[in-house]
Amino acid sequence: MVDRSPSVRAAGSSHNAEVAVRPGGDMDLDEIDREILRILQADGRTPFSEIARRIDMSSATVHDRVNRMEEAGVISGYHAAVDPAATGFGASAFVGLRVEQGRSREILEQLRGIEGVREAHLVTGEWDVLARVYAADTDALRDLLFERIEESEGFDRSYTMVILGTDFEEPGPPL
C-alpha cells in the first residue's frame, strides 16, 4: 500500500531520498527513480540485484523504490516486446478516424473488440481517433479496414497510412 502522506522516505543506505507523493498517487521522481525506470524500460526483466549494482544501491532499496513506483501507478506493467512479422502480422498501419459528433468513446469501445487494433488514441486535429493496426498482409489489412473498422457504428471516414518500416520504437516516455 502506498503511503499517501505528503512524502515517503525511501529505505536504504546513504541514498535515502524524500520523494513527494501528490494526491491521486502521482509522485515526484528523483534521478535515482528515473535511472531505475530507464533500466526497466530497456529490459523489464532486469533483476533488482543488477539494477542495484548499476546504480550503486542495495537490492532492498531498489525493490522498495520499484514497489513504491508500482503502487503510485508510475509503473503500470511489464510487457514482452514481440516482433509482429515473426508472429504472422507482416502489415501494419496508422489509421486516422473521423467519427460522428459525440461518438468517440463508442468508437473506442468498438475498436477495443477488433482483433488487429492494438492502439487507439483520442487526438486533436483533422481526425478524432488515431489507431495502430496489424494484419497478416495487405489483403488482410484491407479486410480489417473495410469490413471491421469502417463498419463500426458512428464511423464517418478514415485515412490510412501503411507503415513501410519502423526504424526505432522506444518504450515509454523519455526519462
C-alpha positions in Angstrom: 0.0 0.0 0.0 1.3 3.4 -0.9 1.7 5.9 1.9 -0.4 8.8 0.8 1.2 11.3 3.2 3.0 14.3 1.7 6.2 12.4 1.4 7.7 8.9 1.6 11.2 8.2 2.8 13.0 5.6 0.6 14.7 2.8 2.6 18.3 2.1 2.1 21.8 3.4 2.8 23.1 6.9 2.3 20.9 7.1 -0.9 17.8 7.8 1.1 15.7 10.5 -0.6 12.5 12.3 0.2 10.1 11.6 -2.6 6.9 13.6 -2.6 3.7 11.7 -3.3 1.0 14.0 -4.6 -2.7 13.4 -4.1 -4.1 10.8 -6.5 -0.9 8.7 -6.4 1.3 10.9 -8.5 4.9 11.1 -7.3 7.9 13.3 -7.8 10.7 11.1 -9.3 14.3 11.8 -8.3 17.2 11.0 -10.6 17.6 7.5 -9.0 14.0 6.6 -9.7 14.4 7.8 -13.3 17.6 5.7 -13.7 15.7 2.6 -12.4 12.9 3.3 -14.9 15.4 3.7 -17.8 16.9 0.3 -16.9 13.5 -1.3 -16.7 12.3 0.3 -19.9 15.3 -1.1 -21.7 14.7 -4.6 -20.2 11.8 -5.2 -17.8 13.4 -8.5 -16.8 16.5 -6.9 -15.3 16.9 -8.4 -11.8 16.9 -5.9 -8.9 20.4 -7.1 -8.0 21.6 -6.0 -11.4 19.9 -2.6 -11.1 21.3 -2.2 -7.7 24.8 -2.9 -8.9 24.5 -0.4 -11.8 23.3 2.4 -9.6 25.4 1.5 -6.5 22.5 0.8 -4.1 21.2 -2.2 -2.2 18.8 -4.6 -3.8 16.3 -3.9 -1.0 16.4 -0.2 -1.8 15.7 -0.8 -5.5 12.9 -3.2 -4.5 11.4 -0.6 -2.2 11.6 2.1 -4.9 10.1 -0.1 -7.6 7.3 -1.2 -5.3 6.6 2.5 -4.5 6.5 3.4 -8.2 4.2 0.4 -9.0 1.8 1.4 -6.2 1.8 5.0 -7.3 1.0 3.9 -10.9 4.3 5.2 -12.3 5.0 1.6 -13.4 1.8 0.2 -14.8 3.0 -3.2 -16.0 5.7 -5.3 -17.6 5.5 -6.4 -21.2 7.3 -8.6 -23.7 8.4 -6.8 -26.9 7.1 -9.0 -29.7 8.1 -8.8 -33.4 4.8 -8.6 -35.3 6.2 -10.2 -38.5 7.6 -13.1 -36.5 4.1 -13.8 -35.3 2.4 -13.6 -38.7 1.5 -9.9 -38.7 3.6 -8.5 -41.6 1.4 -5.5 -42.4 0.7 -2.5 -40.1 -0.8 0.9 -40.4 -1.8 4.0 -38.6 -5.5 4.8 -39.2 -7.0 8.3 -38.6 -10.7 8.1 -38.0 -13.3 10.8 -38.1 -16.4 9.9 -36.1 -19.8 11.3 -35.8 -20.2 14.1 -33.2 -20.2 12.7 -29.6 -19.5 9.1 -30.6 -15.7 8.9 -30.0 -16.0 6.8 -26.8 -18.4 4.4 -28.5 -15.9 4.0 -31.4 -13.1 3.4 -29.0 -15.0 0.6 -27.3 -15.8 -1.0 -30.7 -12.1 -0.7 -31.7 -11.1 -2.4 -28.5 -13.0 -5.5 -29.6 -11.5 -5.8 -33.1 -8.6 -8.2 -33.4 -5.7 -6.4 -35.1 -6.4 -3.0 -33.5 -3.6 -2.6 -30.9 -3.7 1.1 -30.0 -6.4 3.7 -30.2 -5.9 7.3 -29.1 -8.2 10.3 -28.9 -6.4 13.1 -30.8 -6.9 16.7 -31.9 -6.8 18.0 -35.5 -8.5 16.6 -38.6 -9.0 13.1 -37.0 -10.8 12.2 -33.8 -9.1 8.8 -33.2 -5.7 7.5 -34.3 -5.4 3.7 -34.3 -2.5 1.4 -34.9 -3.5 -1.8 -36.6 -1.7 -5.1 -37.5 -2.7 -7.7 -40.1 -1.1 -10.7 -41.8 -0.7 -8.9 -45.2 -2.2 -6.1 -47.2 -5.2 -8.2 -48.2 -6.0 -8.8 -44.5 -5.3 -5.2 -43.8 -7.9 -4.2 -46.4 -10.4 -6.5 -44.9 -9.7 -5.2 -41.4 -10.2 -1.6 -42.6 -13.2 -2.1 -44.8 -15.1 -4.9 -43.2 -14.4 -4.3 -39.5 -13.3 -0.7 -38.7 -15.4 1.1 -41.3 -18.5 -0.9 -40.4 -18.3 0.4 -36.8 -21.4 2.4 -35.7 -20.6 6.1 -35.6 -17.7 5.9 -38.1 -17.6 8.8 -40.7 -14.4 8.4 -42.7 -10.7 7.3 -42.4 -7.2 8.0 -43.6 -4.8 5.1 -43.6 -1.0 5.3 -43.6 0.6 2.0 -44.2 3.8 1.5 -42.2 6.6 0.6 -44.6 9.2 0.0 -41.9 10.0 1.0 -38.3 13.4 2.5 -37.7 13.0 2.6 -34.0 10.4 2.4 -31.3 11.3 3.4 -27.8 9.2 2.1 -24.9 7.5 4.7 -22.6 8.3 8.4 -22.2 11.8 9.9 -22.2 13.3 9.9 -18.8 
